[in-house]
Every structure is written in C-alpha cells, then in structure tokens.
Amino acid sequence: MLVMKIRLAAGVALGAATALVASASAAPAFASTADASASATLASASASAAPASAAAPSSPEAAPPPLSGAAVYATAAGDRLSRYEDGRWHTLVRSRSMAQYTVSPDGRKAAWVTQSGRLQVSQGGRTTTIVSGLRGGTPCLTPVWSADSARVAYPQGDDTIMAVRADGSAAPRKLGRSPGVCHLAWSAGGRYVAGYTGEADALYRLDVKTGKAARAKGVKWITHVQSLSPDGRTAVVGFPADPDILGDGTWPTAFKPVVLDVVTGKRRTPAVKGRLLGALHLADGRMVVRVAGAAHHTLVVLDRSGKEAQRIAEPAQAKKQALLQVLP
C-alpha cells in the first residue's frame, strides 16, 4: 500500500485565490455593527440606599443545558455530510468531489474545496462558489467555520490563512501567515486558528489579532487537529502511531484524542474509560469524547472541570462515520 507524506514545498505557489463576491450586500467583511447608544446616565446613590449586605448574593455561573444528541457526521468516503437530529437523518450535501470539507457549528451549512480548487458553500439546499483558485485534491487542506457559522477560513498558498463571509457578500480577508495549513481549527473566541504543517511535523497557532503564528510545543509528528478550546489554549489532536506512516491527510473517521496545551506542550488524554475514537471542544467550554461500543458508539460529555456530565448513545448508523460537530 502506498503511503504518502504530505509535502507543501515552500515557495511553490498553490494558486492565486479569486473571490466571487455577491453584489447584493455592501456589509463590511468582518465588522459587527452596533447602534450608537445615547449618553449613559449614572444614578447617584441616595442616603436611603440599602446597605451592601442587603444586596442579592451573586449566583455561580449556571451550567449549560444538556446536549440533545444532535450531531453532524461524514461518511468514510467523504461523499456525504449528514445531520442527525430528533431521531432523523438530514443530508446536508452529497458530492464525489468533497475531500476537503467542513460543517458549520450550527449544523446547517457545509463548505468544501473541490478538485478544481473552488471553495463552495451549501446552505438551504443551494450551493454557491465563493472563492476560486485554491488548491484542490489535497485532503489535508480543509477549511473551517467560525463559531457563529457566518465565515469560513481556508488555506491559500503554502502559508497564508484567509477568511470570507459564507454568503459571499464581501471580499476575503487575510487572517495571517502560518505554516499550519492542514485540518484548520478556529477557536470559539475567534482569536486563534490552528493547523498542522504539510510535512506533518509541527502544529502552528495563528493569532488573528496580530497576524502572526507561533509553533506549538510538544509536537514532533501530527496528523490531525480536531478543535481548539474557546480561548485557543488547548487543541484536540491526533498523533501517528508510526511516524513513517502519515497518510495523505484525509479526515479520519476515528482517532486517539490527545488534549495538547499549545503553549507548554503538556499532553493529556480525556478522563473517560473505554476505547476512545475522538473528542472535540464545544464553544461553551465543555468537551465531548467519542467512545467505541459494540452496537453503537457513545458520546461522553465532560463539563468545564473535566467531570462527566452526560452520556448520549449515537445512532448505530453513525458507527463507521466521522463525527464533525456536536450540536446543542
């Protein structure tokens, strides 16, 4: 069996991306607008004000509600992306030219790079090309959605990360330069985008605020980045069992998850018993760990402190599929 090491040679142009911008909207690329408020009025304290001891005590942060079991999966061949919700399957998109794919956190949209290098977005049964001139046919060069499911980040060339509105309403914006262009992950806080190198020998975290990338510690070989924590400090990654067998960068249907602190290089395995098939961070700070089972797999939800909070039985049909998103 032929085993490929992914190599994106420095200095080799991977294609100039051409944005296809819809003229229907003139909204800025990434700025959120807010109405200007009137001048704020601060009430002065009166002599009859209640003493501080009478104030209502502050309550601890409420725990997020239990997950519903809704999730998004990809077939092993990567030719169909489906959402499982309320006991039913819903096909998001089906295509034979979809090796480089990603699904939005809300589970309603999909994006992928075609063999011919077009970044396409599918939502509401409609597929639109929003960028062209990318490198297709390279499975590791996967795009990634922002936490609000409004933008898509993608690799352009051998060391540049771009982002564009999913509706194509504005031109792409350069997030920064980073050698980590494979299996991109975007923190829910929005500041960091991480990915591994085409040589699969390093992980880089791009700071979108500064446009600069830093190499993560503790990585010698790496073949998968599943997600970043909301603050971008830790990443759920997969390391190869044999560095001589790195594969071609295809998104895995299962992997042994490792939680890596990208600053210190410290590693840990999620504290869940059983044969682990993957894990991912949620935007609210929880983590979901996928555990193998005979009839079906199980999703184990860990709270922010790492303690088990919930177990969800996956549908049997998902056993041989890759878990892409876990929905509220």
N, C-alpha and C positions, 0 to 999 in steps of 0.2 A: 504494500500500500504506500503510495507516495504521500509524504508528509511535507508540507510547506512551512517555512518560516516566513512571516510577513515582513517584507522589506520595502520601505518607502525611502528611497535614496534621497539624501539631502541635495538640494539644488536642482532636482528634477521637477519640472512643472507638472502638476497634475490636472491642469485645465483651468482656464480663467472662468469664473462663475459669472453668468449673466442673469440678472434679476428680471423677473417678469412682474412688473408692479401694476396692480389694478388701479385704474384711474378713478374709481368710484369714491375713494376716500382720500382726504388730504391730511389724515391724522399723522402726527409725528411717529417715528419708528418705535420708540420705547418709553416716551414720557407719558406718565399718567397725569390727567388734568384734575384739578380740584377747584371748586368755586372759591373765590376770594371771600373770606368771611368779613363781616363788619367788625369794627373795633370791639375787642372784648371788654366787658365791664366786670371788675372785681369788687364784690361787695365787701364793705368794711365790717370788721367784727363789732358787735354791739355789746354793751355791758351786760345784757341779759342772755348772752350766748351760753349754751350748755357747756359744762366743763368737759375737758378732753376725755375723762374717764367714762362719760356717758355716751361717747361715740360708739357706733356699732362696730364690733370687732371684725377685722378683715378675715375673710374665709380663704382657705387654701385653694389653689387652682383646681378647678373641677376636672375630674378625669374625663377624657373623651368618650363618646358613646361607643358601645361595642360595634365591631365591624359586621356588615350584613352578609359577608360571604361572596359578594360580587367581586369579580376579578377578570383580567384580560389575559388570554393565552395565545401562543403561536404554535402552529404545527411544527413538527420536527423539520419538515422541508422548507418552512418559512413561506409557504404559499397561501396561508390563510391566517388572519388575525381575527379572533372572536372574543366577545364579551359574554361572560356567564353571569346572569343576574335573575334573581327571583325564580330560580329553578329552570331557566330557559337560556338557550344559546342564541346570540345575535352576531351574525357575521359583519365585521367592520369593513373588511376588504379582502378580496381574493385575487391573487395575481401570481404569475410564474416568474416575474422579474422583480422580486422584492426581497433580496437577500439582506439589504441594509435598511432595516425598519425600526420603528419606534411607535409607541402608543401614548397618547396624552394621559396625564394623571386623572382626568375626569372620565376616561374610558370611552369617549365619544368620537375621537379623531385618531387617525393614523397618518404617519409620514414615512416616506421611504425614498431611497435613491435608486433609480432604475439602472439597468445595464448601460444605457446610453448617457448616464450622468445627469438625469433630471430629478430635482427634488420635488416630489409630489405629495400633496395632502388630500386626504379623503375625509369628508365630513358630510353627514346628512345624505349619503348616497351619491355625492358628487366628488369627482377627482379633479384637482387643479394643479398645474405645474407652476411653481412659484420661483424656482431658480433652475438654471441650466448651466452646463459646462463643468459639472463636477466629475469626480472620478467614480464611475460605476464598476460593477464587477469585482469589488474588493469588500468582502463581507465585514471586515472589522471596522470600516469607516461608517459607523452608524450615527445618524442624527439623534437629537434628544429634545424633549419638550421642556418648556419652563413650567413651574409649579402651577401657574394659572391657566395652563393649556392654551395660551394665546400666541406663543412664539416657539420657533424651532431653531436650535443651534446645530451647526453642521461643520465638518472639516472642509477647508478649501486649500488646495495645495498641500504641501507636506508639513506645514507648521502654523497654519492660521485657522482660528475658530471664528466663524461668522454666526449671526443670528438674524432671523427675519420673522415678520408677523405671518402667522399661519394663513391669514386671509389675503396675503399678497398686497396689502394696502400701502406699503411703504418699502423703500429700498432696504436691502440688507445692511446690517451694521457690523463692523469688525469688533469682536469682543477682545481680541488679543492674539498674541503669538504663543504657541505651545507645541512642543514635540508630541504631546499626548493627544493623539487624534483618533484613537481606536476606542470603541464602546464608550462614547461620551456619557457622562452623568452630570446633572445640574442640580446644585443644592436648592432646597425649597426656599431658602432665604434669598436666593438669586445671585449671590456674590461669586460663587465658585463653580467652575466647570472642570471636571477631571476626566482623564483618559490615559490609556497606556500607549506606548510608542509602537511604531510599525515593526520594530525589531523585537517587541515583547520583552524588553529588558529594563523598563522603567515605567513609573507612574508619575504623571505631572498634574498639578492642580493650578489652573489658571484663575487669577484674581481678576474678575471682570471690572472691578473698580479701578485698578491700576493698569490693566492690560498686560501684566507680567505673570509668568508661570514659574513655579518652584517644583523641584523634583522631590517626590516623597521619599522618606527614609524607609529602610527595611525591605526594599523590593529589589530582587535580583532577576527574577523571571515572573511574568504575569500574563495571563491570557483572558482575563475578564474583569470588567468593572460593572457592577450591577446598579449601585446607587451611592449617593453621598448623604450624610446626615444633614439636617436642615441648616446647621451652622457651617457645614463643609469640613468639619474637623476629622471625621472618620468616613471611611469608604468600605462598602461591602465588595470584596474582590474574590477572584478565583486564581489560585496559583497552579501551575502544571505539576503533575506528579513526576514527570520526566522532562527536564529542560531540552532534551533532544527531540521531543515530540510536542511542538507548539501549535500544530494545526494551522488552519487558514484564517482564523478569526471569526468563524461562523458563531452566531449567538447560541450559547449552549442550552439544551433542554434541561440540564441539571448540572450542578457544580457543588463542590465542597466549599461552603461560605467561610470566609475569614473577615473579621472586622479589623481594619487596619487604621491606626492613628497615623495620618499622613505627616504629622509634624515630628513625632517621636519615633515612629516606626514600630511601635508596640502592636503586637497581634493578639487577638483572642478569638475563640470560637464561641458562637452563641450558646448560652447555657440551656440547651434543650437536648433531652435524651433521644436516641434513635439515629437512624442514618439520614443525615441532613442533605437535602437536594438543592438548597439555595436559601437566600434571605434577601430582604430589601428594607430600606428605611422608608418610613411614612413621613409626610410633611409635618405631622403633629409631634414627632419625636419618638413614636413607637417603632418597633421593628417586627416584621413578620418573617418567620422561619418556616421553610417547607420541609416536612418530614415524610419519609417514604412509608408506605403502607401496602398491605397485600391487596386489598380490594380497591383502596383509594388512598391518595396522599392526604396529609393533614397540614393545615396552616396553623401555626402556633404564634399567637400574638404576645409580644413582650411589651410591658409598659416602659415608661421612660427610665425607670430604675433597673430595667433588665429582668423584672419578675414576670412570670407567666400570668397573663390576664384573660386569655380566651383561647379556645380551640375550635377550629372550623374544618369540617370534613369537605374536601374537594370533591367535585363530581368525578365519577370513575372515568369518564371520557377524557379528562384532563391529564391522566397518568403519564402519557407519552408526549405531552406538550410542554413548552417553556412558559413559565409564569412571568408575565411582563409587568402587570400592575395589580395592586390590590386596592379596591375602591371602598369608600366609606359605607 
